[in-house]
Every structure is written in C-alpha cells, then in structure tokens.
Amino acid sequence: MARPAAKALPPKHLVALAVVAILGLFLVADYLWASSRSAAPSIWPSRVDISTRPTASPPPSANKQTKGNASTGSMDISATFADLRAPELQWEQMAEAPVHSHVDIYNFSDNTWGGKFDMPKEMAHSHLGMVTDGRYIYVVTGQYGPQCRGPTARNFVLDTERKEWHDLPPLPVPRACVVANDKLLVIGGQEGDFMAKPGSPIFKCVRRSEMVYSDVYMLDDEMKWKELPPMPKPDSHIEFAWTNVNNSIIIAGGTTEKHPINKRMTLVGEVFRFNLETLEWSVIGRLPFRIKTTLVGYWDGWLYFTSGQRDKGPSNPSPKKVVGCMWRTKLHL
C-alpha cells in the first residue's frame, strides 16, 4: 500500500521558518563576535584610558571595567610600558640547543653542538649562579627540581679539561652573584618569588609578593659592600644571562617589575652594558624577543644567547613557552 505524500507547508509557514532561521544565525554570529572580542588580546591592553583630572562621580555603568581596560586615575599605561629605547642589532639564528639534564658542549669555532657528559645528581636544575676562570666553572646554589621546589645550598666546580665535577662547601643560605676583574658584584635580583602550594605533591606554584631590584653592589678590597650606579631598570632572572666583554659586563633579558594594572610578569628584551672602568650603564641593543633565564656567551666578536622562556609576542611581554633556539649578533663596543 503506497504511503500518502506529506502535505506541503503553506507559504506563510515557510516564511516564518525562514525568519526564525535567519534570526538564529544572527544570534550565533553575534555570540561568536562578542566572544572573540573578549579573547586573549584583551588580556594585555594596548592603551589604558586613565584620567588625571578630578571629575564628578560617574554613573554606575561607567564604573564597569572590561578585561581590556582598567582605570586607576593616574596615566596612560601600555602593556609594553617597561621597554626602553635601544639600538637595533642584526641577529642571526643558529642551531637549536638540545634540552637535557646533562652538560652539552657548544663549539664556537664551527657553531655546532657536540659532546656531553652527566652533571651531579645533587646539583640544582635551574636558577643557578655561575662563574668561570677559563678552565673551572663554578656552580652556586639554585633550584632543585621542577615547578616551585625549594632551593639548594649545594655548590660544585667543573674541571672543563678533565670533565670532572667536584663538591664545594655549601653556602649558609642560597645566593647568586657575578665575578668580574677579581671583584664580586651583586646585580639586580629580586626578593620574594613564586612558592610551592602547601601540600601539593607536585610543588605547584602559587604567587606571592615580589620586589625586583636595580641595585648594584661590589665587595671592595676591605671586604665592605660598595654601592654602584643602578641598572637602567630593575632586572631579575639573569643568573646565566651575562658575560665579560672588553672590561664590561653584558647582560641580556630577564624580568622586571610586574605590569601595574594587570599584575602580570614582564620580561626584558634589552641588552645592557656595565662599563667596569667608568662604572656606567648603557642600553646597547635589543634581543629578537624578550626572554628570561637565557644563557649568554661571547666569542670572536659575536654575542650568543640560547634557551630560556620567551614572551608571548611583540605587544605582550608576559612569559609563554620555554625555547631552545640560539641567536647571535656582531657586537661592537
């Protein structure tokens, strides 16, 4: 028996369904557009509208703040407010650095990675203080383990000719420093940092109050600390990010004070020079991107840096992914 054909809808019903469908599409499109407006770019506002003149109390609706704007009543502040003017440097990207829990050797003569050997199991994995006299590399304290595990006071020395590690007496408390011209210097740094969440089995990080410094001190011959001119801006996370060049200390990257509005960490993209003869600071260039805890080296007129945690982009100085890339630029001092 044949199935009866379905009745066709009257034209007025078809028109009604079409109107409903179009309205539905507009509602979905409007929702997606609104969602895109509140996405990641609003986290770091390009401008913040802040009035400096006293005004009458605004209506309640005027006090509402979006993710992209915040009013504090003082000045316009961009997300990249901490960047300093710096000369442009011509950077060349090199072979990427391997990432392992051992020592990798980079040959400056042919610009290749080759050779490796184990490091002591008790040695810190990050945030180390390091200095060398040409043959021996001294590793001072640092953080042992990932996430926000605590620091260690263990110290080690590496004989680069024999490729042997030896213990050094531990420090009373964990510290880091820089040595130049047989002088001990303390440059920048910070007080307070992320700490492990109480009871977390993986030492998950939680934020606490931090203060980043631009202070510079030198231990003189009388074993007294002498205050030197401060850095161009506060800087931390520069444990390996320095090298000695022509009686100057060159420092690359780091972290500076948090953004005053959104309170996010701000990375540093400048290259600083501290002249040990004149005791003066200058900004001699800019990195290809902002980065912290990078490794810096100098060879045959070339300034190298490799690895670390880079920024989210030119207009967003907050930290993103850990990288193993290597770059170099010709340095003229």
C-alpha positions in Angstrom: 0.0 0.0 0.0 1.5 3.3 -1.0 2.4 5.8 1.7 0.5 9.0 1.4 2.6 12.0 0.4 3.4 14.6 3.1 1.4 17.7 3.0 3.3 20.8 1.8 3.5 23.6 4.3 1.6 26.7 3.4 3.8 29.6 2.1 3.2 31.7 5.2 4.7 28.9 7.4 7.8 28.7 5.2 8.3 32.4 5.5 8.0 32.1 9.3 10.6 29.3 9.5 13.0 31.2 7.3 12.7 34.3 9.6 13.4 32.1 12.6 16.4 30.5 10.9 17.9 33.9 9.9 17.4 35.3 13.5 19.1 32.2 14.9 22.1 32.7 12.6 22.4 36.3 13.6 22.3 35.4 17.3 25.0 32.7 16.8 27.2 35.2 14.8 26.7 37.9 17.4 27.7 35.5 20.2 30.9 34.4 18.4 31.8 38.0 17.7 31.4 39.0 21.3 33.4 36.0 22.4 36.3 36.9 20.1 36.3 40.5 21.4 36.9 39.2 25.0 39.6 36.7 24.0 43.4 36.8 24.6 44.2 40.2 23.1 42.2 41.9 25.8 44.4 40.5 28.5 47.2 42.9 27.6 45.5 46.2 26.7 47.4 48.4 24.2 46.2 51.5 25.9 44.6 52.2 29.3 42.3 55.3 29.5 43.1 56.9 32.8 42.1 60.5 33.6 44.3 62.7 35.7 41.7 65.4 36.4 39.1 65.1 39.2 35.6 64.6 37.9 32.1 64.1 39.3 31.1 60.6 40.3 30.2 58.7 37.1 27.0 56.7 36.8 27.3 53.0 37.9 27.5 51.8 34.3 30.7 54.0 33.8 32.5 52.1 36.6 32.3 48.8 34.9 35.6 47.6 33.6 36.2 45.2 30.7 39.2 42.8 30.6 40.8 45.1 28.0 40.7 48.3 30.1 41.3 49.3 33.6 41.2 52.7 35.2 43.4 53.8 38.1 43.3 57.6 37.8 46.9 58.4 37.0 48.2 57.9 33.4 48.0 56.0 30.2 50.0 52.7 30.5 50.6 50.4 27.6 51.3 46.7 28.1 54.9 47.2 26.9 55.5 50.3 29.2 58.7 48.8 30.6 60.5 48.6 27.2 63.5 51.0 26.9 64.7 52.7 23.7 67.6 50.6 22.3 69.7 50.4 19.1 68.7 47.7 16.6 71.1 44.7 16.4 71.3 42.3 13.5 70.6 38.9 14.9 71.4 35.6 13.2 69.6 32.4 14.2 71.8 29.4 14.9 71.4 25.7 15.5 68.9 24.9 18.3 70.2 23.9 21.7 69.5 20.4 23.0 67.5 20.2 26.2 68.6 17.6 28.6 69.6 17.0 32.3 73.3 16.9 31.5 76.1 19.2 30.2 76.1 20.0 26.4 79.1 21.5 24.7 78.9 24.2 22.0 81.9 24.7 19.8 82.1 28.4 18.9 84.7 27.7 16.1 82.3 25.8 13.9 79.0 26.8 15.5 77.9 23.2 16.3 76.6 21.3 19.4 78.7 18.2 20.2 79.8 16.3 23.2 78.0 15.9 26.5 78.6 14.4 30.0 76.5 13.9 33.1 76.1 16.5 35.8 75.9 15.7 39.6 72.5 14.3 40.6 72.5 16.7 43.6 73.2 19.8 41.5 70.4 22.4 41.0 68.5 22.3 37.8 67.7 26.0 37.3 68.2 29.5 38.8 71.9 28.8 39.3 74.7 31.2 39.9 77.7 30.5 37.7 81.2 32.0 37.1 84.3 30.7 35.3 88.0 31.5 35.3 88.6 29.9 31.9 89.2 26.3 33.0 86.9 25.8 36.0 83.2 26.6 36.1 81.7 27.2 39.5 78.0 26.5 40.0 76.5 28.1 43.1 73.2 27.0 44.6 69.9 27.3 42.6 66.6 25.5 42.4 66.5 21.7 42.6 63.7 20.1 40.6 60.8 21.4 38.5 57.7 23.6 39.4 58.3 25.5 42.6 60.5 23.2 44.6 62.8 24.9 47.0 66.5 26.0 46.6 69.6 24.0 47.4 72.8 25.3 49.0 75.0 22.7 47.3 77.8 24.1 45.2 80.0 22.4 42.6 83.0 23.1 40.4 83.6 21.6 36.9 87.1 21.0 35.5 86.5 21.5 31.8 89.8 19.9 30.8 89.2 16.7 32.7 85.4 16.9 32.5 85.2 16.1 36.2 82.9 17.5 38.9 83.9 18.2 42.4 82.0 19.4 45.5 82.4 22.8 47.1 81.4 23.8 50.6 77.7 24.7 50.8 76.6 28.2 51.4 74.8 29.0 54.7 71.9 30.3 52.5 71.2 30.1 48.8 72.6 33.1 46.8 73.8 34.0 43.3 76.4 36.5 42.1 78.7 37.8 39.3 82.5 38.0 39.3 84.5 40.4 37.1 88.1 41.6 37.3 88.5 39.6 40.6 85.6 41.6 42.1 82.4 40.1 43.4 79.3 42.0 42.3 75.6 41.6 43.0 73.5 43.0 40.2 69.7 43.3 40.3 67.8 40.3 41.5 64.5 40.1 43.5 63.1 39.4 46.9 60.2 37.0 47.0 59.1 34.7 44.2 56.6 32.0 43.4 56.4 29.4 46.1 55.1 25.8 46.3 51.4 25.4 47.1 51.2 23.9 50.7 50.5 20.2 50.5 50.9 20.0 46.7 52.6 16.7 45.8 54.0 18.2 42.6 55.0 21.5 44.2 52.5 23.5 42.2 53.4 27.2 42.0 51.4 30.0 43.7 52.2 33.7 43.5 53.3 35.9 46.4 54.6 39.4 46.7 57.8 40.2 44.8 60.2 43.1 44.6 62.6 43.4 41.7 65.8 45.4 42.2 68.1 47.5 40.0 70.7 47.9 42.8 74.3 47.1 42.1 76.9 46.4 44.9 80.6 45.4 44.8 82.7 43.9 47.5 85.8 46.0 47.8 89.3 45.1 49.0 88.4 46.0 52.5 85.6 43.4 52.4 82.9 46.1 52.5 80.0 46.4 50.2 80.2 49.5 47.9 77.0 50.7 46.2 77.4 51.3 42.4 75.1 53.0 39.9 71.9 51.1 39.4 70.8 49.3 36.3 68.7 51.2 33.7 65.7 49.3 35.1 65.0 46.6 37.7 66.1 43.2 36.4 66.0 39.6 37.7 66.3 36.0 36.4 69.7 36.9 34.8 71.8 34.1 36.5 73.4 32.9 33.3 72.5 35.9 31.1 75.8 37.8 31.4 79.3 37.7 30.0 82.5 39.7 30.3 83.5 41.7 27.1 86.2 44.3 26.8 86.2 45.1 30.6 82.4 45.4 30.5 79.6 43.2 31.8 77.0 42.4 29.1 73.5 41.3 30.4 70.7 40.1 28.2 67.0 39.8 29.0 65.5 38.9 32.4 62.3 40.0 34.2 61.4 43.4 35.5 58.6 44.8 37.7 55.1 43.4 37.1 52.6 45.4 35.0 50.9 47.9 37.4 47.4 47.2 36.0 47.1 43.5 35.3 50.0 42.5 37.7 51.4 40.0 35.1 55.1 39.2 34.9 57.0 41.4 32.4 60.0 40.0 30.5 63.0 42.1 29.5 64.2 42.4 25.8 67.1 44.8 26.1 70.9 44.2 26.1 72.7 46.1 28.9 76.3 47.1 29.3 78.1 47.9 32.5 81.5 49.6 31.9 83.8 48.4 34.6 86.2 51.4 34.0 83.6 54.2 34.1 81.1 52.3 36.2 78.3 53.5 33.8 75.3 51.6 32.4 74.0 51.8 28.8 71.5 50.1 26.6 73.4 48.7 23.6 70.6 46.8 21.8 67.5 44.7 21.8 67.0 40.9 21.6 64.8 39.4 18.8 62.3 38.8 21.6 62.0 39.2 25.4 63.4 36.3 27.3 64.4 35.3 30.9 66.8 32.8 32.3 68.7 32.7 29.0 72.4 31.6 28.5 74.8 34.1 27.1 78.3 33.7 25.6 80.8 35.8 23.7 83.3 34.5 21.1 85.3 36.2 18.3 83.2 39.4 18.3 79.8 37.5 18.4 77.3 37.7 21.3 75.3 34.5 21.6 72.2 33.6 23.6 70.3 30.4 23.8 67.4 28.8 25.6 65.1 30.3 28.3 61.5 31.3 28.5 60.3 33.8 25.9 57.5 36.3 25.7 54.0 35.9 24.0 54.8 38.4 21.3 56.0 41.9 20.5 53.0 43.5 22.2 52.7 41.0 25.1 55.8 40.8 27.4 54.4 38.1 29.7 56.2 34.7 29.6 55.0 31.9 27.4 56.9 28.8 26.2 60.4 27.6 27.0 62.6 27.6 23.9 65.9 26.0 22.9 66.8 28.3 20.0 70.1 30.0 19.6 70.9 33.5 18.2 74.0 35.6 17.7 74.8 39.2 16.8 78.0 41.0 16.0 78.9 43.2 19.0 80.7 46.5 18.5 81.8 48.2 21.8 
